[in-house]
Amino acid sequence: MTGMNDYAHHDSASPAPPDHTGVLIGGVLMALTGWAGLWLLVTTTLPTAFPRWLFFVCLYLAVTGTALPFVRFLNARFAGPRGVPAGVILRQSIWVGLFVVACAWLQIPRVLNPVIAGVLAFSLIVIEFFLRLREHAGTGS
């Protein structure tokens, strides 16, 4: 019969590599800063030019920081045994933030529709695919 202490000595990898831990902490700080900034901005200012730009900056920080743990989870789940560097996780989260901010920007003049959003998402996915392809070619694997 296996006891509970038998599993405690099992030598397994840590749940997050050290570089991922730093990126996750940064993501939490980005998300908190972005969402707090958005809340303050929406509740205390009028939508003039400067607050509008500040809205997009706070939205970018909030979405990028919020997407980061999910992107890390997906990469940890599907990347294979080698995993991905923290820079790749951050870059992919930045793509998510850029997509949301671009969609919000396109919504101002009411030109955003599902086709434009799909083309924008597809183009960002293709850019990321080619960047990952170049990284794999550079490592020789």
MARDO-312734 format. One line per field, with one value per residue: x, y, z of N, C-alpha, C, O, CB in turn; residue in three letters. Coordinates in nm, 2 decimals, always signed. Glycine has a CB too. Layout:
n_c1 <- [X:...]
n_c2 <- [Y:...]
n_c3 <- [Z:...]
ca_c1 <- [X:...]
ca_c2 <- [Y:...]
ca_c3 <- [Z:...]
c_c1 <- [X:...]
c_c2 <- [Y:...]
c_c3 <- [Z:...]
o_c1 <- [X:...]
o_c2 <- [Y:...]
o_c3 <- [Z:...]
cb_c1 <- [X:...]
cb_c2 <- [Y:...]
cb_c3 <- [Z:...]
resn <- [ALA:...]
// end
This chain:
n_c1 <- [+0.08:+0.05:+0.17:+0.10:+0.34:+0.51:+0.48:+0.58:+0.85:+0.90:+1.08:+1.00:+0.96:+0.95:+0.65:+0.65:+0.90:+1.20:+1.23:+0.97:+0.83:+0.90:+0.80:+0.53:+0.48:+0.53:+0.32:+0.10:+0.13:+0.12:-0.15:-0.30:-0.22:-0.32:-0.60:-0.68:-0.61:-0.78:-1.03:-1.01:-0.99:-1.23:-1.42:-1.36:-1.29:-1.36:-1.43:-1.20:-0.93:-0.67:-0.74:-0.86:-0.64:-0.50:-0.68:-0.64:-0.38:-0.40:-0.58:-0.43:-0.22:-0.38:-0.51:-0.29:-0.15:-0.35:-0.39:-0.15:-0.10:-0.28:-0.18:+0.07:-0.02:-0.13:+0.09:+0.26:+0.11:+0.08:+0.33:+0.52:+0.80:+1.02:+0.93:+0.87:+1.06:+1.04:+1.02:+0.89:+0.63:+0.56:+0.57:+0.36:+0.14:+0.15:+0.07:-0.20:-0.29:-0.24:-0.42:-0.67:-0.67:-0.64:-0.89:-1.06:-0.99:-1.07:-1.34:-1.42:-1.47:-1.67:-1.61:-1.53:-1.58:-1.68:-1.53:-1.31:-1.20:-1.13:-0.94:-0.74:-0.67:-0.59:-0.37:-0.19:-0.15:-0.02:+0.22:+0.33:+0.36:+0.56:+0.77:+0.82:+0.89:+1.13:+1.28:+1.31:+1.45:+1.69:+1.79:+1.85:+1.69]
n_c2 <- [-0.12:+0.22:+0.50:+0.84:+0.98:+0.87:+0.99:+1.24:+1.24:+1.22:+1.31:+1.57:+1.81:+2.16:+2.35:+2.59:+2.71:+2.91:+3.15:+3.17:+3.22:+3.48:+3.62:+3.57:+3.70:+3.96:+3.98:+3.97:+4.21:+4.39:+4.34:+4.42:+4.69:+4.78:+4.72:+4.86:+5.12:+5.15:+5.14:+5.37:+5.56:+5.54:+5.60:+5.85:+6.05:+6.26:+6.17:+6.29:+6.39:+6.31:+6.13:+5.93:+5.82:+5.73:+5.54:+5.34:+5.26:+5.17:+4.96:+4.79:+4.72:+4.59:+4.37:+4.23:+4.16:+4.00:+3.80:+3.67:+3.45:+3.26:+3.21:+3.11:+2.87:+2.74:+2.71:+2.56:+2.33:+2.23:+2.26:+2.07:+1.86:+2.02:+2.28:+2.64:+2.95:+3.22:+3.46:+3.41:+3.35:+3.60:+3.75:+3.64:+3.70:+3.97:+3.99:+3.92:+4.13:+4.34:+4.27:+4.30:+4.57:+4.68:+4.60:+4.74:+5.00:+5.00:+4.98:+5.24:+5.41:+5.25:+5.04:+4.78:+4.45:+4.09:+3.98:+4.15:+4.14:+3.87:+3.85:+4.02:+3.87:+3.64:+3.73:+3.81:+3.56:+3.43:+3.58:+3.52:+3.25:+3.24:+3.37:+3.18:+2.97:+3.07:+3.09:+2.82:+2.73:+2.86:+2.74:+2.49:+2.27]
n_c3 <- [+0.00:-0.08:+0.09:+0.19:+0.23:+0.05:-0.19:-0.14:-0.17:-0.43:-0.71:-0.87:-1.14:-1.07:-1.04:-1.20:-1.40:-1.30:-1.46:-1.56:-1.33:-1.26:-1.48:-1.45:-1.21:-1.30:-1.48:-1.31:-1.18:-1.40:-1.48:-1.25:-1.23:-1.47:-1.47:-1.24:-1.32:-1.54:-1.41:-1.24:-1.44:-1.59:-1.40:-1.31:-1.50:-1.79:-2.13:-2.30:-2.51:-2.39:-2.18:-2.34:-2.48:-2.26:-2.17:-2.37:-2.32:-2.05:-2.09:-2.26:-2.08:-1.89:-2.03:-2.14:-1.91:-1.78:-1.97:-1.96:-1.76:-1.86:-2.12:-2.05:-1.92:-2.14:-2.31:-2.14:-2.13:-2.39:-2.53:-2.52:-2.40:-2.37:-2.34:-2.34:-2.37:-2.13:-2.25:-2.49:-2.39:-2.28:-2.52:-2.67:-2.50:-2.52:-2.79:-2.76:-2.61:-2.79:-2.99:-2.86:-2.80:-3.06:-3.16:-2.99:-3.07:-3.34:-3.30:-3.23:-3.46:-3.55:-3.73:-3.68:-3.74:-3.75:-3.96:-4.00:-3.74:-3.74:-3.95:-3.85:-3.62:-3.74:-3.88:-3.67:-3.56:-3.76:-3.78:-3.53:-3.56:-3.77:-3.63:-3.42:-3.58:-3.69:-3.46:-3.39:-3.61:-3.57:-3.34:-3.42:-3.40]
ca_c1 <- [+0.00:+0.13:+0.14:+0.11:+0.48:+0.59:+0.47:+0.65:+0.99:+0.91:+1.16:+0.94:+1.00:+0.87:+0.53:+0.69:+1.05:+1.22:+1.20:+0.83:+0.78:+0.92:+0.71:+0.40:+0.47:+0.52:+0.19:+0.00:+0.15:+0.06:-0.30:-0.35:-0.20:-0.41:-0.74:-0.70:-0.60:-0.91:-1.14:-1.00:-1.01:-1.37:-1.50:-1.33:-1.26:-1.44:-1.36:-1.13:-0.82:-0.57:-0.79:-0.88:-0.51:-0.47:-0.76:-0.58:-0.26:-0.44:-0.64:-0.32:-0.16:-0.47:-0.53:-0.17:-0.12:-0.45:-0.37:-0.02:-0.11:-0.35:-0.09:+0.17:-0.08:-0.15:+0.23:+0.31:+0.03:+0.09:+0.46:+0.61:+0.88:+1.12:+0.87:+0.91:+1.12:+0.95:+1.01:+0.78:+0.51:+0.53:+0.54:+0.23:+0.05:+0.15:-0.01:-0.34:-0.32:-0.25:-0.54:-0.79:-0.66:-0.68:-1.03:-1.13:-0.97:-1.15:-1.48:-1.45:-1.55:-1.77:-1.56:-1.50:-1.68:-1.61:-1.43:-1.19:-1.14:-1.07:-0.82:-0.64:-0.63:-0.51:-0.24:-0.11:-0.11:+0.08:+0.34:+0.38:+0.41:+0.69:+0.87:+0.85:+0.97:+1.27:+1.35:+1.34:+1.56:+1.81:+1.85:+1.89:+1.60]
ca_c2 <- [+0.00:+0.34:+0.60:+0.98:+1.03:+0.82:+1.09:+1.36:+1.23:+1.20:+1.42:+1.62:+1.95:+2.26:+2.39:+2.69:+2.74:+3.04:+3.26:+3.18:+3.28:+3.63:+3.67:+3.56:+3.81:+4.08:+3.98:+4.01:+4.36:+4.46:+4.33:+4.50:+4.83:+4.81:+4.72:+4.98:+5.24:+5.16:+5.17:+5.51:+5.64:+5.54:+5.65:+5.99:+6.14:+6.27:+6.11:+6.38:+6.32:+6.24:+6.01:+5.83:+5.75:+5.66:+5.42:+5.23:+5.21:+5.08:+4.84:+4.71:+4.66:+4.50:+4.25:+4.16:+4.09:+3.90:+3.69:+3.60:+3.32:+3.16:+3.18:+3.02:+2.74:+2.67:+2.67:+2.45:+2.21:+2.19:+2.29:+1.95:+1.84:+2.13:+2.40:+2.76:+3.05:+3.32:+3.57:+3.37:+3.36:+3.74:+3.80:+3.59:+3.77:+4.10:+3.98:+3.92:+4.27:+4.42:+4.23:+4.36:+4.72:+4.71:+4.58:+4.85:+5.12:+4.99:+5.00:+5.38:+5.46:+5.14:+4.96:+4.65:+4.34:+3.97:+3.95:+4.23:+4.08:+3.74:+3.88:+4.07:+3.76:+3.55:+3.79:+3.80:+3.42:+3.40:+3.65:+3.44:+3.12:+3.26:+3.40:+3.06:+2.89:+3.12:+3.05:+2.67:+2.71:+2.92:+2.65:+2.37:+2.16]
ca_c3 <- [+0.00:-0.09:+0.18:+0.15:+0.23:-0.06:-0.30:-0.11:-0.20:-0.57:-0.76:-0.99:-1.17:-1.01:-1.13:-1.29:-1.40:-1.24:-1.54:-1.57:-1.21:-1.28:-1.58:-1.39:-1.11:-1.38:-1.54:-1.21:-1.16:-1.51:-1.47:-1.14:-1.27:-1.59:-1.43:-1.15:-1.40:-1.62:-1.32:-1.21:-1.56:-1.63:-1.30:-1.26:-1.61:-1.91:-2.25:-2.39:-2.59:-2.31:-2.11:-2.44:-2.50:-2.14:-2.17:-2.45:-2.25:-1.94:-2.15:-2.31:-1.97:-1.82:-2.10:-2.15:-1.78:-1.75:-2.06:-1.94:-1.70:-1.95:-2.23:-1.99:-1.91:-2.27:-2.35:-2.05:-2.16:-2.53:-2.59:-2.52:-2.28:-2.37:-2.29:-2.41:-2.28:-2.07:-2.35:-2.58:-2.32:-2.28:-2.65:-2.70:-2.42:-2.59:-2.91:-2.72:-2.57:-2.91:-3.06:-2.79:-2.81:-3.20:-3.18:-2.93:-3.15:-3.46:-3.26:-3.21:-3.58:-3.58:-3.85:-3.64:-3.76:-3.73:-4.06:-3.97:-3.62:-3.78:-4.03:-3.75:-3.53:-3.83:-3.92:-3.56:-3.54:-3.87:-3.74:-3.42:-3.62:-3.83:-3.53:-3.36:-3.68:-3.70:-3.33:-3.40:-3.71:-3.51:-3.24:-3.49:-3.36]
c_c1 <- [+0.09:+0.08:+0.15:+0.25:+0.56:+0.59:+0.55:+0.79:+1.01:+0.97:+1.09:+0.98:+0.90:+0.76:+0.56:+0.84:+1.07:+1.20:+1.05:+0.77:+0.79:+0.83:+0.57:+0.38:+0.46:+0.38:+0.08:+0.01:+0.09:-0.09:-0.35:-0.34:-0.30:-0.55:-0.77:-0.70:-0.73:-1.02:-1.13:-1.03:-1.16:-1.46:-1.48:-1.30:-1.36:-1.36:-1.30:-1.01:-0.72:-0.62:-0.82:-0.75:-0.47:-0.55:-0.70:-0.46:-0.30:-0.51:-0.54:-0.25:-0.25:-0.49:-0.41:-0.14:-0.22:-0.43:-0.25:-0.03:-0.18:-0.26:+0.02:+0.11:-0.09:-0.01:+0.28:+0.23:+0.06:+0.23:+0.55:+0.70:+0.98:+1.06:+0.91:+0.97:+1.01:+0.93:+0.90:+0.64:+0.47:+0.50:+0.40:+0.12:+0.04:+0.06:-0.16:-0.38:-0.33:-0.38:-0.66:-0.79:-0.69:-0.83:-1.11:-1.11:-1.05:-1.30:-1.52:-1.53:-1.65:-1.73:-1.53:-1.61:-1.61:-1.51:-1.30:-1.12:-1.07:-0.94:-0.71:-0.59:-0.54:-0.37:-0.14:-0.06:-0.01:+0.22:+0.41:+0.43:+0.54:+0.80:+0.91:+0.93:+1.11:+1.35:+1.39:+1.45:+1.69:+1.87:+1.89:+1.81:+1.48]
c_c2 <- [+0.12:+0.45:+0.74:+1.03:+0.98:+0.91:+1.22:+1.36:+1.21:+1.33:+1.47:+1.76:+2.04:+2.30:+2.50:+2.71:+2.88:+3.16:+3.28:+3.25:+3.43:+3.69:+3.67:+3.67:+3.94:+4.09:+4.02:+4.16:+4.44:+4.46:+4.42:+4.65:+4.87:+4.82:+4.84:+5.11:+5.26:+5.20:+5.32:+5.60:+5.65:+5.61:+5.80:+6.09:+6.15:+6.22:+6.21:+6.31:+6.25:+6.12:+5.89:+5.75:+5.67:+5.53:+5.31:+5.18:+5.12:+4.95:+4.74:+4.64:+4.55:+4.37:+4.17:+4.09:+3.99:+3.78:+3.61:+3.47:+3.21:+3.12:+3.09:+2.88:+2.67:+2.63:+2.55:+2.32:+2.15:+2.20:+2.17:+1.95:+1.96:+2.26:+2.52:+2.86:+3.15:+3.43:+3.54:+3.39:+3.51:+3.79:+3.76:+3.66:+3.92:+4.10:+3.98:+4.06:+4.36:+4.39:+4.30:+4.51:+4.76:+4.70:+4.70:+4.98:+5.12:+5.01:+5.14:+5.43:+5.35:+5.07:+4.82:+4.55:+4.21:+3.93:+4.03:+4.18:+3.95:+3.76:+3.93:+3.96:+3.66:+3.60:+3.79:+3.66:+3.38:+3.46:+3.57:+3.31:+3.14:+3.30:+3.27:+2.97:+2.94:+3.09:+2.90:+2.65:+2.76:+2.82:+2.52:+2.25:+2.15]
c_c3 <- [+0.00:+0.01:+0.12:+0.14:+0.12:-0.18:-0.27:-0.15:-0.35:-0.63:-0.89:-1.02:-1.10:-1.10:-1.23:-1.29:-1.35:-1.33:-1.57:-1.45:-1.22:-1.37:-1.53:-1.29:-1.19:-1.44:-1.44:-1.18:-1.27:-1.51:-1.36:-1.17:-1.38:-1.55:-1.33:-1.22:-1.48:-1.53:-1.28:-1.33:-1.60:-1.53:-1.27:-1.38:-1.72:-2.03:-2.34:-2.45:-2.50:-2.24:-2.21:-2.46:-2.38:-2.12:-2.25:-2.38:-2.13:-1.99:-2.20:-2.19:-1.90:-1.90:-2.12:-2.02:-1.74:-1.84:-2.03:-1.87:-1.79:-2.07:-2.17:-1.97:-2.04:-2.33:-2.27:-2.09:-2.29:-2.59:-2.59:-2.40:-2.27:-2.32:-2.38:-2.31:-2.23:-2.17:-2.45:-2.52:-2.32:-2.41:-2.69:-2.63:-2.48:-2.71:-2.87:-2.68:-2.69:-2.99:-3.00:-2.81:-2.96:-3.22:-3.11:-3.01:-3.27:-3.42:-3.25:-3.34:-3.63:-3.71:-3.81:-3.67:-3.75:-3.84:-4.03:-3.85:-3.66:-3.86:-3.94:-3.67:-3.62:-3.86:-3.79:-3.53:-3.64:-3.83:-3.63:-3.47:-3.69:-3.74:-3.46:-3.46:-3.70:-3.57:-3.34:-3.50:-3.65:-3.40:-3.30:-3.45:-3.45]
o_c1 <- [+0.19:-0.04:+0.21:+0.28:+0.66:+0.68:+0.59:+0.86:+1.12:+0.93:+1.12:+1.04:+0.79:+0.77:+0.50:+0.90:+0.98:+1.15:+1.01:+0.67:+0.70:+0.77:+0.49:+0.27:+0.37:+0.32:-0.01:-0.09:+0.03:-0.16:-0.45:-0.43:-0.36:-0.62:-0.88:-0.78:-0.78:-1.11:-1.23:-1.10:-1.21:-1.56:-1.56:-1.28:-1.45:-1.24:-1.35:-1.00:-0.69:-0.56:-0.82:-0.75:-0.42:-0.51:-0.70:-0.43:-0.24:-0.49:-0.55:-0.23:-0.21:-0.49:-0.41:-0.10:-0.19:-0.46:-0.24:+0.03:-0.15:-0.26:+0.06:+0.18:-0.05:+0.00:+0.34:+0.29:+0.06:+0.25:+0.65:+0.70:+1.03:+1.13:+0.97:+0.94:+0.90:+0.82:+0.83:+0.55:+0.35:+0.40:+0.32:+0.01:-0.07:+0.00:-0.24:-0.49:-0.42:-0.44:-0.75:-0.89:-0.76:-0.89:-1.21:-1.20:-1.11:-1.38:-1.64:-1.63:-1.71:-1.82:-1.50:-1.73:-1.49:-1.41:-1.19:-1.00:-0.96:-0.84:-0.59:-0.47:-0.44:-0.27:-0.02:+0.05:+0.09:+0.32:+0.53:+0.54:+0.63:+0.92:+1.03:+1.02:+1.20:+1.47:+1.50:+1.54:+1.80:+2.00:+1.95:+1.85:+1.40]
o_c2 <- [+0.13:+0.47:+0.76:+1.11:+1.03:+0.92:+1.29:+1.46:+1.19:+1.44:+1.42:+1.83:+2.01:+2.29:+2.50:+2.73:+2.97:+3.26:+3.39:+3.32:+3.50:+3.80:+3.76:+3.73:+4.03:+4.20:+4.09:+4.23:+4.54:+4.56:+4.49:+4.73:+4.97:+4.92:+4.90:+5.20:+5.37:+5.28:+5.39:+5.70:+5.76:+5.67:+5.86:+6.21:+6.06:+6.23:+6.22:+6.19:+6.13:+6.01:+5.78:+5.63:+5.56:+5.43:+5.19:+5.06:+5.02:+4.85:+4.62:+4.52:+4.45:+4.26:+4.05:+3.97:+3.88:+3.67:+3.49:+3.37:+3.10:+3.00:+2.99:+2.78:+2.55:+2.52:+2.46:+2.21:+2.03:+2.16:+2.17:+2.04:+1.99:+2.34:+2.50:+2.86:+3.16:+3.49:+3.63:+3.43:+3.55:+3.87:+3.84:+3.69:+3.98:+4.20:+4.05:+4.11:+4.44:+4.49:+4.36:+4.57:+4.86:+4.78:+4.75:+5.06:+5.22:+5.04:+5.18:+5.49:+5.37:+5.04:+4.74:+4.58:+4.20:+3.87:+3.97:+4.17:+3.92:+3.69:+3.89:+3.95:+3.62:+3.53:+3.76:+3.63:+3.31:+3.40:+3.54:+3.26:+3.05:+3.25:+3.25:+2.90:+2.85:+3.06:+2.87:+2.57:+2.71:+2.83:+2.43:+2.13:+2.06]
o_c3 <- [+0.07:+0.02:+0.02:+0.06:+0.08:-0.26:-0.36:-0.17:-0.40:-0.60:-1.00:-0.93:-1.06:-1.22:-1.33:-1.18:-1.34:-1.28:-1.59:-1.46:-1.18:-1.35:-1.55:-1.28:-1.15:-1.45:-1.47:-1.17:-1.25:-1.53:-1.39:-1.15:-1.37:-1.58:-1.34:-1.20:-1.50:-1.56:-1.28:-1.31:-1.63:-1.56:-1.20:-1.35:-1.73:-2.03:-2.46:-2.43:-2.53:-2.24:-2.18:-2.47:-2.39:-2.06:-2.20:-2.39:-2.11:-1.92:-2.17:-2.19:-1.86:-1.84:-2.11:-2.02:-1.68:-1.80:-2.07:-1.92:-1.78:-2.10:-2.24:-2.00:-2.04:-2.38:-2.32:-2.08:-2.31:-2.71:-2.67:-2.31:-2.15:-2.26:-2.48:-2.19:-2.29:-2.17:-2.50:-2.58:-2.34:-2.42:-2.75:-2.68:-2.48:-2.74:-2.94:-2.72:-2.70:-3.04:-3.07:-2.83:-2.98:-3.29:-3.17:-3.02:-3.31:-3.51:-3.25:-3.32:-3.74:-3.79:-3.90:-3.63:-3.74:-3.80:-4.04:-3.84:-3.60:-3.84:-3.96:-3.65:-3.57:-3.86:-3.81:-3.49:-3.61:-3.85:-3.63:-3.43:-3.67:-3.75:-3.44:-3.41:-3.71:-3.58:-3.29:-3.48:-3.69:-3.38:-3.23:-3.47:-3.44]
cb_c1 <- [-0.10:+0.13:+0.22:+0.03:+0.54:+0.53:+0.33:+0.64:+1.05:+0.76:+1.30:+0.78:+0.99:+0.96:+0.42:+0.62:+1.10:+1.37:+1.27:+0.76:+0.85:+1.06:+0.71:+0.37:+0.60:+0.62:+0.16:+0.03:+0.30:+0.11:-0.34:-0.27:-0.06:-0.39:-0.78:-0.58:-0.49:-0.94:-1.13:-0.86:-0.93:-1.42:-1.49:-1.21:-1.12:-1.48:-1.45:-1.09:-0.74:-0.51:-0.92:-0.93:-0.40:-0.49:-0.90:-0.55:-0.18:-0.54:-0.74:-0.22:-0.13:-0.61:-0.59:-0.05:-0.13:-0.59:-0.37:+0.07:-0.18:-0.48:-0.03:+0.21:-0.22:-0.21:+0.32:+0.28:-0.12:+0.00:+0.53:+0.68:+0.96:+1.18:+0.90:+0.78:+1.23:+1.00:+1.14:+0.80:+0.51:+0.66:+0.64:+0.21:+0.09:+0.29:+0.02:-0.36:-0.21:-0.13:-0.57:-0.79:-0.52:-0.60:-1.08:-1.07:-0.82:-1.13:-1.50:-1.33:-1.45:-1.91:-1.45:-1.46:-1.75:-1.72:-1.48:-1.22:-1.24:-1.17:-0.85:-0.70:-0.75:-0.59:-0.25:-0.18:-0.24:+0.04:+0.32:+0.28:+0.31:+0.68:+0.82:+0.73:+0.90:+1.26:+1.26:+1.22:+1.53:+1.78:+1.74:+2.04:+1.56]
cb_c2 <- [+0.00:+0.40:+0.59:+1.07:+0.99:+0.68:+1.12:+1.39:+1.11:+1.18:+1.38:+1.61:+1.97:+2.39:+2.43:+2.82:+2.73:+3.04:+3.24:+3.05:+3.23:+3.66:+3.59:+3.42:+3.82:+4.08:+3.84:+3.93:+4.39:+4.39:+4.19:+4.47:+4.85:+4.71:+4.59:+4.98:+5.24:+5.02:+5.09:+5.54:+5.59:+5.39:+5.57:+5.98:+6.11:+6.42:+6.01:+6.51:+6.43:+6.34:+6.04:+5.89:+5.85:+5.75:+5.45:+5.28:+5.33:+5.16:+4.87:+4.80:+4.77:+4.57:+4.29:+4.25:+4.20:+3.96:+3.74:+3.69:+3.33:+3.23:+3.31:+3.08:+2.76:+2.76:+2.79:+2.48:+2.24:+2.26:+2.40:+1.94:+1.72:+2.16:+2.43:+2.82:+3.12:+3.37:+3.59:+3.22:+3.30:+3.81:+3.75:+3.44:+3.78:+4.15:+3.85:+3.82:+4.32:+4.39:+4.08:+4.32:+4.77:+4.62:+4.45:+4.87:+5.12:+4.86:+4.93:+5.46:+5.49:+5.20:+5.03:+4.64:+4.35:+3.86:+3.99:+4.38:+4.06:+3.66:+3.98:+4.18:+3.68:+3.52:+3.94:+3.86:+3.33:+3.45:+3.79:+3.42:+3.07:+3.37:+3.50:+2.98:+2.90:+3.27:+3.07:+2.59:+2.79:+3.05:+2.62:+2.34:+2.17]
cb_c3 <- [+0.12:-0.23:+0.31:+0.24:+0.36:-0.11:-0.33:+0.04:-0.13:-0.63:-0.78:-0.98:-1.32:-0.97:-1.04:-1.25:-1.55:-1.19:-1.68:-1.60:-1.09:-1.32:-1.71:-1.33:-1.02:-1.49:-1.59:-1.08:-1.14:-1.64:-1.45:-1.01:-1.31:-1.69:-1.37:-1.04:-1.50:-1.68:-1.19:-1.16:-1.68:-1.65:-1.17:-1.18:-1.67:-1.93:-2.32:-2.31:-2.67:-2.21:-2.04:-2.56:-2.53:-2.01:-2.23:-2.59:-2.19:-1.85:-2.26:-2.39:-1.87:-1.80:-2.24:-2.18:-1.67:-1.77:-2.20:-1.86:-1.57:-2.01:-2.29:-1.86:-1.84:-2.37:-2.35:-1.90:-2.15:-2.61:-2.52:-2.65:-2.29:-2.50:-2.15:-2.48:-2.35:-1.94:-2.42:-2.63:-2.18:-2.22:-2.75:-2.68:-2.27:-2.62:-2.99:-2.60:-2.48:-3.00:-3.06:-2.64:-2.78:-3.29:-3.12:-2.79:-3.19:-3.53:-3.13:-3.19:-3.69:-3.59:-3.92:-3.49:-3.91:-3.73:-4.20:-3.95:-3.52:-3.86:-4.14:-3.67:-3.47:-3.95:-3.96:-3.43:-3.56:-4.00:-3.69:-3.31:-3.72:-3.94:-3.43:-3.31:-3.82:-3.72:-3.21:-3.44:-3.83:-3.45:-3.13:-3.46:-3.22]
resn <- [MET:THR:GLY:MET:ASN:ASP:TYR:ALA:HIS:HIS:ASP:SER:ALA:SER:PRO:ALA:PRO:PRO:ASP:HIS:THR:GLY:VAL:LEU:ILE:GLY:GLY:VAL:LEU:MET:ALA:LEU:THR:GLY:TRP:ALA:GLY:LEU:TRP:LEU:LEU:VAL:THR:THR:THR:LEU:PRO:THR:ALA:PHE:PRO:ARG:TRP:LEU:PHE:PHE:VAL:CYS:LEU:TYR:LEU:ALA:VAL:THR:GLY:THR:ALA:LEU:PRO:PHE:VAL:ARG:PHE:LEU:ASN:ALA:ARG:PHE:ALA:GLY:PRO:ARG:GLY:VAL:PRO:ALA:GLY:VAL:ILE:LEU:ARG:GLN:SER:ILE:TRP:VAL:GLY:LEU:PHE:VAL:VAL:ALA:CYS:ALA:TRP:LEU:GLN:ILE:PRO:ARG:VAL:LEU:ASN:PRO:VAL:ILE:ALA:GLY:VAL:LEU:ALA:PHE:SER:LEU:ILE:VAL:ILE:GLU:PHE:PHE:LEU:ARG:LEU:ARG:GLU:HIS:ALA:GLY:THR:GLY:SER]
// end
